[in-house]
Amino acid sequence: MLQVKENMSPIRIYISAVLILVTAYVSRASADDDDGAEERQQLQIMRDAVERGQAKSLTEILEIARKSHPGEVVGVEFEMKGTTWIYEVKIAEKTGRIVEMHVNAADGQILKVEEK
């Protein structure tokens, strides 16, 4: 899980998130797909979606999440649910409550908020 601190630069957050994605894709590789080609292809699809404007950047998503639930971002995941890319953002609120937000990567719409 990505640990984000208030003073981290947006590029550092983005690079960290990409490294997490690479690790997640590699760990999901099946025994009959030892070369990880499918995982690399999926990661490239995500990068392309951001570059083409089909998915918002992590920086934009974190701004949306923090406006909705002020606090410290303690984790970020990026995954495909059905046909939609979703950012899962975990925030530790000042009250001590941890919330997990599911945010549509394409439009930044908050789809779900759960207390953890």
HUVEN-V296025 format. One record per residue. N is the residue number from 1. RES is the residue in three letters. SS is DSSP state (alpha for helix, beta for strand, coil for the rest). PSI is psi in radians with two decimals (none if undefined). OMEGA is omega in whole degrees, -180 to 180 (NA if undefined). Layout:
# HUVEN-V296025
n: [N;N]
res: [RES;RES]
ss: [SS;SS]
psi: [PSI;PSI]
omega: [OMEGA;OMEGA]
This chain:
# HUVEN-V296025
n: [1;2;3;4;5;6;7;8;9;10;11;12;13;14;15;16;17;18;19;20;21;22;23;24;25;26;27;28;29;30;31;32;33;34;35;36;37;38;39;40;41;42;43;44;45;46;47;48;49;50;51;52;53;54;55;56;57;58;59;60;61;62;63;64;65;66;67;68;69;70;71;72;73;74;75;76;77;78;79;80;81;82;83;84;85;86;87;88;89;90;91;92;93;94;95;96;97;98;99;100;101;102;103;104;105;106;107;108;109;110;111;112;113;114;115;116]
res: [MET;LEU;GLN;VAL;LYS;GLU;ASN;MET;SER;PRO;ILE;ARG;ILE;TYR;ILE;SER;ALA;VAL;LEU;ILE;LEU;VAL;THR;ALA;TYR;VAL;SER;ARG;ALA;SER;ALA;ASP;ASP;ASP;ASP;GLY;ALA;GLU;GLU;ARG;GLN;GLN;LEU;GLN;ILE;MET;ARG;ASP;ALA;VAL;GLU;ARG;GLY;GLN;ALA;LYS;SER;LEU;THR;GLU;ILE;LEU;GLU;ILE;ALA;ARG;LYS;SER;HIS;PRO;GLY;GLU;VAL;VAL;GLY;VAL;GLU;PHE;GLU;MET;LYS;GLY;THR;THR;TRP;ILE;TYR;GLU;VAL;LYS;ILE;ALA;GLU;LYS;THR;GLY;ARG;ILE;VAL;GLU;MET;HIS;VAL;ASN;ALA;ALA;ASP;GLY;GLN;ILE;LEU;LYS;VAL;GLU;GLU;LYS]
ss: [coil;coil;coil;coil;coil;coil;coil;coil;coil;alpha;alpha;alpha;alpha;alpha;alpha;alpha;alpha;alpha;alpha;alpha;alpha;alpha;alpha;alpha;alpha;alpha;alpha;coil;coil;coil;coil;coil;coil;coil;coil;coil;alpha;alpha;alpha;alpha;alpha;alpha;alpha;alpha;alpha;alpha;alpha;alpha;alpha;alpha;alpha;coil;coil;coil;coil;coil;coil;alpha;alpha;alpha;alpha;alpha;alpha;alpha;alpha;alpha;alpha;alpha;coil;coil;coil;beta;beta;beta;beta;beta;beta;beta;beta;beta;beta;coil;coil;beta;beta;beta;beta;beta;beta;beta;beta;beta;coil;coil;coil;coil;coil;beta;beta;beta;beta;beta;beta;beta;coil;coil;coil;coil;coil;beta;beta;beta;beta;beta;beta;coil]
psi: [2.44;2.16;2.01;2.26;2.67;-0.63;0.17;2.41;2.66;-0.66;-0.64;-0.70;-0.79;-0.81;-0.75;-0.75;-0.72;-0.72;-0.68;-0.74;-0.77;-0.79;-0.76;-0.76;-0.71;-0.72;-0.39;-0.04;2.35;2.89;-0.56;0.08;1.01;-0.43;-0.18;0.32;-0.70;-0.70;-0.73;-0.66;-0.77;-0.72;-0.69;-0.65;-0.76;-0.82;-0.79;-0.71;-0.72;-0.80;-0.61;-0.06;0.23;-0.25;2.46;2.70;2.81;-0.66;-0.80;-0.73;-0.70;-0.62;-0.78;-0.82;-0.77;-0.57;-0.66;-0.71;1.54;2.46;-2.91;2.22;2.15;-0.08;2.59;2.35;2.71;2.10;2.78;2.21;1.94;-2.01;0.27;2.30;2.32;2.33;2.28;2.06;2.17;2.29;2.33;1.95;2.83;-0.41;-0.18;-0.14;2.43;2.21;2.53;2.16;2.37;2.09;2.23;2.13;-0.51;-0.74;-0.06;0.14;2.30;2.06;-0.59;2.52;2.20;2.52;2.35;none]
omega: [-179;175;-177;178;-176;-174;179;179;180;-179;179;177;-179;-180;179;180;179;178;177;179;180;179;180;-180;180;-178;180;-177;-180;-178;-179;178;-174;-176;177;-177;-179;180;178;179;179;178;178;177;179;179;180;180;178;-179;-180;-179;179;175;178;178;178;179;179;-179;180;176;179;-178;-178;177;-179;-177;179;180;-178;176;-177;178;178;172;179;-178;178;174;-173;179;-175;173;-177;168;171;-176;176;-179;172;180;-179;179;-177;179;175;177;174;-179;173;-175;177;-177;-176;-174;179;180;176;-175;-175;174;179;173;-179;NA]
